[in-house]
Amino acid sequence: MNKTTKDIISDIATVIRPLFESKGFTFKKNYFESSDDSGNIYQYEINLSKNKGYFSLHLRLKLLNKYLMRDVNSVLEKALRDSSYKYHSNWSEGDIEASIKTRTNDYCVSMITDWRCFKNEDESLDEFRKRFSIWMCVFNDINEVNNWEKQLTESVELSLSWFSAIGSDEWIIENTLYPALLVLKRIKPDKLDEKYKFILSKARSENEAKLFFNYLNNT
């Protein structure tokens, strides 16, 4: 029987659904989701595609917050539309508008795409990959993935552990960039400059970070 991506997602969901539902998560198409009273939304996403005859699976964890990111994106849009913002010289106006729309409609505060961050301190990356590879793998039949059901169970345990540790103002300040600046301005403005200097040293675009900080300070 040739299975579709929908079939494989169903197979995966069947294994992990009881574990997530016992913690208050619900299944929606290709992800499990839960939320809290602070507006945080926690997602375990089953990102599955089929190309050239084989399946490609990538599990992703997301922290979303529409209320926080709405304000972050409002500041970001001002930065992205500033006349001094540096876009690729070969971009058309349409390219620029599409980029701005994509970025300012994103409500993701933080995301795990590389599960190697969960590696035990006493194991190498190769050892970790050998025992836990389901977070990013390819297969023709999911049974080709070693102990796939056991690995999925572990992925739920890891995700629930991460979800339980994230989402507070303190966590956002320590682990994010632009959302951290917004939260700091609201609750610890005296720490804002220090975080900005750190972000500036890590930013992919110094120009964008400077513009964001300037517009944030003027809101």
N, C-alpha and C positions, 0 to 999 in steps of 0.2 A: 504493500500500500504506500503510495507516494503522499507524504504528509505536506500540508501547507504551513506557512508561518503561523496562521491562526491555530492549527492543530498543535504545533509545538508549544506555543504560548499557553494553550490550554493544559498540555501535559505538565508544564512547569508550574502553572498556577495550582493544579490539583495537588501537587506535592507540598507546596508551601502555604496554601490558603488557610489550613487549620491553625498554623503557627501565627500567621498574621491576624487572622480574625479573633484569636484569643486575646490579642493585644489591642483590639478596637480598630483594626485596619479594614478597609473595604477594597474590593477589587473593581477596577474600572478599565476595561479594554485591555491595556497592557501594563498596568501598574497597580500597586497596592498603595493606599493613601490613608493618612490619619491627620487630624488637626488638633490644635489646642486653643485655649481661650485668648492667647496672645496674637492670634492670627497666623501662627506658624503652620505650614502644611508640610508633612513629611511623606516623601514618595520613594518607593522602591520600584524602579522602572525596568521592565523587560524589553530591551531594545533588540529586536530580532529582524534580520533581513535575509533574503535569499538571492544569491548572485552566482552565476556560472554553475548552477546545479547544487551548490552547498549552502548551508545555513551559517550565518555569522551572528553570534550572540554577544551582547555587551550589556551587563547589568550596571545600572547607575543609581546612585542615591542622591536625593535632592532635598534641600531645605528651601521652601518657597514662603514668601510673605508679601502679599499684594499691597498691604498698607504701608509697610516700610519701603518696599521697592518702588511704589508709586512716587514717593517723595524723592527717593534717590534718582529715579529716572527723569523726574522733572528738572532736577539740577543738571543731570547728565545731558539732557537735550539742549539746554542752554549752552553748555560747553561745546557740544557737537555742532551747533549752529553758529558758533562764534566765528567772526571773519578771519581770525588768526589760526583757526583749527587747520591742521595739516592733513589733507587727504592725498591719496595717490594722484599723481599728475594726470594719469590717463583715465581717471574716473569721470563719468558723465554726471550731470545733475540727477539723473534717474538712479544711478548707482549710489550716490550720496544719500538720497532720500530713502532708498531701500535699506541702506545700512543703518541710518538713524531710526527708522521704524522698527527694524529687527531688534536693535539694542534697547530701545526705550519701551518695548513691549515685553521685555523679559523680567519675570518676577522671581527669578532664582537668586537666593541670597548666597548659597554655597552648594557645591556639588562634588561628589566623589565619582571619578571616572576610572581612577587607577587604584585598585584594591590592594596593591602592594604596600600601601600605608598601614595595612592591618597585619603585616608580617611580624612574627614573633622576633624578639631581639636576638634569640640564640639560633636563628636559622638563616641560611643564605637565600638570596632571591630565587636561585634555582630550586632549592628545597621547597620554598613556598609555592613556586609555580607547579612543581610536581604534585603536591598534595591539594592545591587549590587553584584551579585554572578556569573554572566555569564562568568567572566574572567577565572573561573575554576569550572566546574560543570559536572555532569553526568545526563543522561536522556535517556529514550527510544524514546520519541518524544519531539522535541524542544519546543512544546507548553506547556510542563510540567514546563518549566522555567518561573517563574513569570515575566510578562511584558518583554518578551525576546527582542522584537523589540525596546522598549524604552531603555532597558539596553544596547543594541548594539549601539544605537545612542549616549548614554552617553559615551560608551567606545571610540567612535570615537572622541568625544569632548575632553576627557582626553588625548588620544594619540596625537592629534594635538597640545594640549597645551604643552605636554612633548617634542614633536618634535621641537616646536618653541623655546624651551629653551636650547636645547642641541647642541653639535657639535663644538662649538668654542674652541679655544685653552684653554681659561680660564676655560670653563666648563670641558674639559677633564682633566686638571690639578687638579681640585677640586674633580672630581667624579670617576676617574679611578685609576688603579695602574700602571702596566707596561707602558701603553700608556702615562700616565702622566709623567713618568720619561723620556721617549723619547722626548716628547714635551718640557719639562723643559730644557733638555740638549741643545735643539736647540735654545730656545728663552730666557730662564732665568736660565742659568747654576748656578748662585749664589744661587738659591733656591733648587737646586737638592738634596743636602745633607739633608735638612730639610724634604723634601718629602720622601726621602728614609728611614729616621728614622721612619716616620709615617707608611709607608708601612711595614717595618720590624715588627712593633708592631701588625699589622693586618694580616700578611701573614699566610696562612695555612702551608706553608713550608718555614721556615727561611733559610734553605739551598738553596732552589731555588732562593729566593729573593736576597740573597747575591751574588750568581753566576750571576744572571741577571745583577745586579748593576755593578759587576766587569767587565763583558764583555761589558756592555754599555759604561763604562768609557774608555775602550780600543778600541772603534770603532771610 
